Amino acid sequence: MKYARLRIDHDPDRLHPMHAFEMRHDDIERAALLHWNTVLDHGPATAEDDAQRSETNTMVFRVRGDPEPFRTKLESRSATVAYSLSPAVEGVFYCCVRDRVTEADRGYIDAFARGTLVVVPPVEFEPDGTTTVTLVGTPADIDDAIAELPDGLRATVQSVGPYRRRAEPSTPRLTDRQREAVAAAVDCGYYDSPREGTVEEVAADLGISPGTAAEHLRKAEARVMRKLVQ
């Protein structure tokens, strides 16, 4: 039994609408799918179904950001059957939502619901528009899933090996820009004690504003600290 951690890139028209919303909204930083039903249920009939019952699934997400724009988005979606949001605690809230299965959902279901494969949570919806997924199964089924992804989805293998309970990489996942900012900060002495480098030097190295450089560093540091305490 093997595991493979994949980064999935999407063509713009294959990006899940909720993922696209999270990327665009300033008050939503990131989301992760923690739990979901192992089988599809059947929801209430819709006009489009002509009295046929549509397939539904219930999922639990962890979201970093403001729950109110997330609530507004859920209310406006035709795919939302029912939902519940927890209060935000230190910038994190949880969402339990029952959704009608959309074409975007079906693409993932068709890709990974095969043979011995199990999707190990969390499924991370990254701010750069990619999705990070960990699969466990036989090498042949993992290879087939990667090779037969639906059109518009492309997989990059981040790590692979024998499955163990803690097969997930121990290092936090940073965006390319966050990693560049951290590397520039290390090079200029920003993390030395006493500190020698400045945010302005990091910004000059990357050709961006000091405010943007500071934001990249803050988000990278937050990811590292969250991973450390987990």
Buried (B, 14 or more C-beta within 10 A) or exposed (E): EBBBBBBBBBEEEBBBEBBBBBBEBEEBBBBBBBEBEEEBBEBEEBEEEEEEEBBBBBBBBBBBBBBEBBBEBBEEBEBBBEBEBEEBEEEBBBBBBBBBBBEBBEBBBEBBEBEBBBBBBBBBBBBEBBBBBBBBBEEEBBEBBBEEBEEEBBBEEBEBEEBEEEBBEEEBBBBEBBEBBBEBBEEBBBBEEEEEBBBEBBBBBBEBEBEBBBBBBEBBBBBBEEEEEE
